[in-house]
Amino acid sequence: MQSRGQWGARHFDKVIFNLPIPRFNTNNELHLSIADAAEEAQRVAALVQFPEGVKFQRARALVRKTLTEEGISQHINSLVARLLDGS
């Protein structure tokens, strides 16, 4: 679904608008589970220690690695997959 430019795929940020993402509903258990998982991800990410002078890209990679190691990324991905499948 991405457009391709001279150096590969681009405008990935616009692909999100093609997904069937429903509005948040406080009565939907799946929506609440995603929100809870996001809160847990934020809590864990806030505890990541960064080396002095770390660049943004490296800091982001460290947070992603930690969230993957903790199983949070996989959990969020499975919840979002359910949401997008309409389950």
ABEGO torsion letter per residue (X at the ends): XBBBBAAEBBGAAAAAAABBBBBBBAABAAAAAAAAAAAAAAAAAAABBBBBGBBAAAAAAAAAAAAAAAGAAAAAAAAAAAAAAGX
